Amino acid sequence: MKRDPSSGAILISLFTAIQAPAHPPVPHPHDRALLRPLSTLGKPKFSDSGVSFLRRTEYISSYTSKSRFESTTSRSLIKNTGSRKERSRIDIDKESPEYIRGEVENGFQIAAQNLDTKNRNLVRHPSKRNLKLLDAYPLLPDLDAFPDAGGYVTVKFLTNPVPPSSTYDTRLEGSLLKPIEVTEEEQNAQQLARENYERDPDRFPAPDDTIEYEFFMTETPVEAANFKRKFDVLDPENDDDELYTQKNASGEPCFRFKRIRPYESASFSGSVPDKYEEEVIIALHDGSDGLHQKGAYYYPIVQRTSIRPQRTKNIQIKKRMFAPEQDPTKRQTDYVDMRIEEPDEDTKAARDVFRTMPYGEEDEAEGDGEADGEQGRKDTQDSATPDRDDGR
């Protein structure tokens, strides 16, 4: 930079102004990323911490001789490469009769130990170790409680069948659920719809397999309590006709049940071949009633049904399907008069079949070509005169 003597102006040398300084300033830390070479732009920065990504994340840089190394290899592969003794233990044929017999005998031994009242401290809960065994019951079948169908039906109400209340309605314990009888025309129509659906399901709709019921209850809780007493074998007055509260058209004493409303099945499942597979009913007896020894008795379930109130729309559809003389509103029952009677010999014979053949006489006779399973069976769907066998 120089001063002009004639004018006094200051002249600046352009060469000096554009020349880079000998010692460039240190860039700010935030600007260091801008000084990266072009060859590194767009590529991820790999970590320098010695990690292998071949199988799993396996840290190898921090491994020392004193640390414990956990293998990432599957345990099944390690077992397969083990000793011959260990491989032979894995390859046991669990379908062989010897293995099944050993497991059954082992199960009986464990059950005998659990039932031994002197060794209650040896029984442990599989997940809650702080629980202690208070009592044990042998699991037994109740051979005297089989109905003529070979099992029981559980019914679940999807809605409350009685008006809401703060107290429990004891009439529900002695109520009736009567299936509506299907006429021959309805059976033929259902069979035709089922055949059409199986032949061409894209063209024909699925058949309507819902079952219709009529629900009945006594009018007073006293009548419901007397009805339960008729089935109580420990009640000394269970055979007394004074327990009946009404008289039928013939002048005989009876219980009278009033129709509440119609129901229809929402879903149902179960069959005779799998009545022991999914659910059973368990009843505990302490052996003090004189009828059962101490034990947990199980009862098979042949069908599980959920019912709902019948929709008005469905009733109107069935009105259009049936002839005027088959109007479902004309087939309803307003009252049911019931008397409790002892079962006849044919019904007893049908029940006794399940004492020795759990799945019924028909299944046992198929291999021998016999057809005696239907003999001695009687239709017991008449809910007006139910049978009683030893109070059940």
Summary of the structure (lengths in Angstrom):
residues: 392
radius of gyration: 41.2
end to end distance: 124.1
largest distance: 151.3
contacts: 813
relative contact order: 0.11
helix: 30%
strand: 19%
